[in-house]
């Protein structure tokens, strides 16, 4: 990644972080684009160059994690079993998520009830899942329209979703990595990588 692309990514990350923090603290309906831009030290116009809405800025983080799983999968050793490679790639993308305090979790839960945000999450997850499907297809030597890569990518997405929901509601709190590892192990898929079907 060149310097220009790295700076763009950093700006996108700063805007996404600001959008999330403000939405959790104030409630999404009380956050304006101008507030997010100010928190990230950029102009509202710059915000609009990166995101079409505050919902899209928040969802970018989740989309990037799934896209990151695809990138990590491509970097894993070629002889590693697929599910093992996917598990490690997924855990790598979510390893830094510690258990926050209860007030933060309550703010996130409230924010996630926003219908516009839910719709944006659905759009973002479809795009990210397509990238993960492609990475799985490449690893298996299959076309991305083949059933297997799509099912595997969908299973990974579901495991992340269920583990994240559990993480937000766990009492007592539990590390996301633990919940994610449990979810992935419970839907462990055995694949014959030598004979794609």
C-alpha positions in Angstrom: 0.0 0.0 0.0 1.4 3.4 -1.0 1.6 6.4 1.1 -1.5 8.0 -0.4 -3.6 4.9 0.0 -2.3 4.5 3.6 -3.3 8.1 4.4 -6.8 7.5 2.9 -7.2 4.4 4.9 -6.1 6.2 8.1 -8.7 9.0 7.4 -11.4 6.4 6.8 -10.5 4.6 10.0 -10.5 7.9 12.0 -14.0 8.8 10.6 -15.3 5.3 11.3 -13.9 5.4 14.9 -15.3 8.8 15.5 -18.8 7.8 14.2 -18.8 4.7 16.4 -17.7 6.5 19.6 -20.1 9.4 19.2 -23.0 7.1 18.3 -22.4 5.0 21.4 -22.0 8.0 23.7 -24.9 10.1 22.4 -27.1 7.7 20.5 -27.0 7.5 16.7 -29.9 9.9 16.2 -28.0 12.7 18.1 -24.9 12.5 15.9 -24.5 14.7 12.8 -22.0 14.3 10.1 -20.5 17.6 11.2 -19.9 16.1 14.7 -18.1 13.1 13.2 -15.9 15.3 10.9 -15.0 17.6 13.8 -14.0 14.6 16.0 -11.8 13.3 13.2 -10.3 16.7 12.5 -11.6 16.9 8.9 -14.3 18.9 7.1 -17.8 17.6 6.5 -17.0 17.6 2.8 -14.1 15.2 3.5 -16.5 13.0 5.4 -18.8 12.9 2.4 -15.9 12.0 0.1 -15.4 8.8 2.2 -18.9 7.8 3.4 -22.4 8.4 2.1 -23.8 8.4 5.7 -22.9 8.1 9.4 -24.3 4.5 9.3 -21.9 3.6 6.5 -19.0 5.0 8.5 -19.9 2.8 11.4 -20.4 -0.3 9.3 -17.1 0.1 7.5 -15.3 -1.4 10.5 -17.2 -4.7 10.3 -16.9 -4.8 6.6 -13.2 -4.3 6.8 -12.9 -7.1 9.3 -14.5 -9.6 6.9 -12.5 -8.3 4.0 -9.5 -8.7 6.3 -10.4 -12.4 6.9 -10.2 -12.9 3.1 -6.8 -11.2 3.0 -5.5 -13.3 5.9 -6.8 -16.5 4.3 -4.8 -15.7 1.2 -1.7 -15.2 3.3 -2.1 -18.6 5.2 0.1 -21.6 4.2 -1.4 -23.4 1.2 -1.1 -26.8 2.8 -3.1 -25.8 5.9 -6.6 -27.3 6.1 -9.2 -24.8 5.0 -11.2 -24.6 8.2 -8.0 -24.2 10.3 -6.8 -21.4 8.0 -10.2 -19.7 8.2 -10.3 -20.0 12.0 -6.9 -18.4 12.4 -7.7 -15.7 9.8 -11.0 -14.9 11.6 -9.4 -14.8 15.1 -6.6 -12.6 13.8 -9.2 -10.0 12.6 -11.0 -10.0 16.0 -8.1 -10.5 18.4 -7.9 -6.9 19.6 -11.5 -6.6 20.7 -11.4 -6.7 24.5 -14.4 -6.7 26.7 -15.5 -3.0 27.3 -17.3 -1.7 30.3 -21.1 -2.1 30.7 -22.0 1.5 29.8 -20.2 1.1 26.4 -21.9 -2.3 25.8 -25.3 -0.7 26.6 -24.6 2.1 24.1 -23.6 -0.4 21.4 -26.7 -2.4 22.0 -28.9 0.7 21.7 -27.1 1.8 18.6 -27.6 -1.5 16.9 -31.4 -1.2 17.3 -31.3 1.6 14.7 -33.1 0.3 11.5 -31.0 2.4 9.1 -27.9 1.0 10.7 -29.2 -2.6 10.5 -29.9 -2.0 6.8 -26.4 -0.7 6.2 -24.9 -3.7 8.1 -26.8 -6.0 5.7 -25.5 -4.2 2.6 -21.9 -4.2 4.0 -22.0 -7.8 5.0 -23.1 -8.9 1.6 -20.2 -7.1 -0.1 -17.7 -8.4 2.4 -19.0 -11.9 2.2 -18.6 -11.8 -1.6 -14.9 -11.0 -1.1 -14.5 -13.9 1.4 -16.3 -16.2 -1.0 -13.8 -15.3 -3.7 -10.9 -16.0 -1.3 -12.3 -19.4 -0.4 -13.0 -20.2 -4.0 -9.4 -19.4 -4.9 -8.1 -21.6 -2.2 -10.3 -24.5 -3.2 -9.7 -24.0 -7.0 -13.4 -23.4 -7.5 -15.5 -20.7 -9.2 -17.0 -18.2 -6.8 -20.5 -19.2 -7.9 -19.9 -22.7 -6.7 -22.0 -23.6 -3.7 -19.1 -24.6 -1.4 -17.3 -21.2 -1.2 -20.5 -19.4 -0.7 -21.6 -21.7 2.1 -18.2 -21.6 3.8 -18.1 -17.7 3.7 -21.7 -17.6 5.0 -20.8 -19.9 7.9 -17.9 -17.7 8.8 -20.1 -14.6 8.7 -22.7 -16.3 10.9 -20.2 -17.5 13.4 -18.9 -13.9 13.7 -22.4 -12.5 14.0 -23.5 -15.0 16.7 -20.3 -14.6 18.7 -20.5 -10.8 18.5 -24.1 -10.8 19.7 -23.2 -13.1 22.6 -20.2 -10.9 23.4 -22.4 -7.9 23.7 -24.8 -9.6 26.1 -22.6 -12.1 28.0 -23.1 -12.0 31.8 -20.5 -12.2 33.1 -18.5 -10.6 30.2 -16.5 -13.0 28.1 -13.6 -12.2 25.6 -14.8 -12.2 22.0 -12.0 -14.4 20.9 -13.2 -17.2 23.3 -16.8 -16.9 22.0 -15.6 -16.8 18.4 -13.4 -19.8 18.8 -16.4 -21.7 20.3 -18.7 -20.7 17.5 -16.2 -21.7 14.8 -15.5 -25.0 16.4 -19.2 -25.8 16.7 -19.7 -25.3 13.0 -16.4 -26.9 11.9 -16.8 -27.9 8.3 -14.8 -30.9 7.0 -13.8 -30.3 3.4 -12.0 -32.5 1.0 -9.7 -29.9 -0.5 -8.3 -32.3 -3.1 -11.6 -33.1 -4.7 -13.8 -30.0 -5.0 -17.4 -30.9 -5.7 
